[in-house]
Amino acid sequence: MGLKAFFKKAFGDMKESAKQQHEVDKANFNAVKAESKATWEEAKMSPSARQAMMQEEREKQIAEANARTAAAQARIDAAKNRK
């Protein structure tokens, strides 16, 4: 491969990489923009609606913690039965 072909390929690869990175940047920008809007909308919620949302979040976290506890207990039981 000649020097000219090498540089042509290298610059072509850089151009393609820049295009792909631009797509990633665009997607990240749109995600941050949407998250900011969601935060703003949540800030405008009435106190009762905010309290209900926070209660749902707490219940979800408790359910996840209980599932993790059950999985850990199953691992403990399995380890005890292997002895």
Buried (B, 14 or more C-beta within 10 A) or exposed (E): EEEEEEEEEEEEEEEEEEEEEEEEEEEEEEEEEEEEEEEEEEEEEEEEEEEEEEEEEEEEEEEEEEEEEEEEEEEEEEEEEEE
